[in-house]
Structures are given as structure tokens and as C-alpha cells.
Amino acid sequence: MSATTAVWIVLLLSMVAANLPWMSNRVFFIREPGSGRKSAWFRLLEWLLLYFIVGGIVMGLEQKITGTRHAQDWEFYAVTACLFLVFALPGFIYRTDLRVHLDRAKRRAR
């Protein structure tokens, strides 16, 4: 696998993983919540967990491609967390705003 291919895989994986908490109503993607709705805290916790999972996958890819892992300071992790947050924006907008408008338009059309 080339480095360019790995970069595209990481970007696509990050985009999908960052949006998963807002697209699924299951708690940790396993079970339905008892109240019927997943709280915002669970969504943020899932987002953070997925950030670390994707980070682990990226470290593994870096080890496989280059043969070593490069040391990173806190700035690197701050930037990647912000980038993961930006990647989550479409799912967040869909869950909090767009879905409400789509449901309202669907009810009016009936």
C-alpha cells in the first residue's frame, strides 16, 4: 500500500467514523437506549471513543508503511481532534437541524 492510498483511507475512515454517533440511535452501536433517545452526552462520548479508535488505526498504518512511529507533541493531537470535530459537522447538522426540517416538510406534504 502506498502512502497516498493510506492517506485517502484515513481521511475516508475519519469522515465516516466522526459522523457515526449522530447517524445511529444505538448506545455504543449495540443496543437501543431505554428512554428511546440517545442523549447528547452519549453521542459525544462515542465521538471521543471513535477518535481514539481511528487514531489507533492510523498509528498502525504508519507503523506498517514507514516501519516506525513518529513522536508527536500535544499540538498534533489538538489539530487532529479539531479536524475530527470538523469532519463530524455534517452528522451533527443532520441530527440537530436538518432532520427536524425534513420531518416537518414530510408531515406537511401528507
Order of alpha helices (4+ residues) and beta strands (2+ residues): alpha-alpha-alpha-alpha-alpha
